[in-house]
């Protein structure tokens, strides 16, 4: 089958916070992303399946099935797939160091980039003080977050009707809240401080749904984002360069290419 002109190949791809099993998961965009990218390594950096939400309400669409099957197919065809559980799929932490269907489960993973730099891959929930000290509060926050995501879906439905591109209401609200901004800063500092002590050059995580690449504490901090708000991934090219992929932007380019042809 001939690939379209937009199909991209990478050395490594990191995705996290898919939250499959919830209505807020942007499964359609994620499936598009997986179909249009290939990589030697694929890291699933936690909160892949949302066990917290599924305990309250069972939701599993055909697209969620298709995503799981697509990942398994990539593993069968030679992609090294590593899954690092997060807090929403914490039950999978019991299977660390096991492999299922050619997918390796790890609590954390050290990856050597193509240029020789050492990268520590973690979900990041171990640096979240709320989860560590008040799990009930974290679950309450998660329920409120789901409500905001439903509002986000309504906003973007109206934007599509008006011919406007995807926009994240929840990311906007986070940016306007000082407490949320302080939480993010504290989280990033704790993650990079731990990575520095571990003597790695790069730390890659998810958890806070805030895609970014920046130097902090003498370490390159990379957060791959999520697939309920930003719909982003982190990618490594063949010489070790790291970059963020903003899929809502890239899918618009893909649609234009298809339209032109």
Secondary structure, DSSP 8 states (H G I E B T S, - for coil): ----TT-EEEEEEEE----BTSTTS-HHHHHHHHHTEEEEEEEE-S-SB-HHHHHH-----HHHHHHHHHHHHHHHTT-EEEE---STTGGGGGGTT-EETTEEE-SSEEEE-TTS-EEEE---GGG-HHHHH-HHHHHHHHHHHHHHHHHHHHHHHHHHHTT-----HHHHHHHH-HHHHHHHHHHHHHHHHHHHHTT-SEEEE-SS---EEEEETTEEEEE---TTTT-EEEEE-TTS-EEEEEHHHHHHHHHHHHHH-
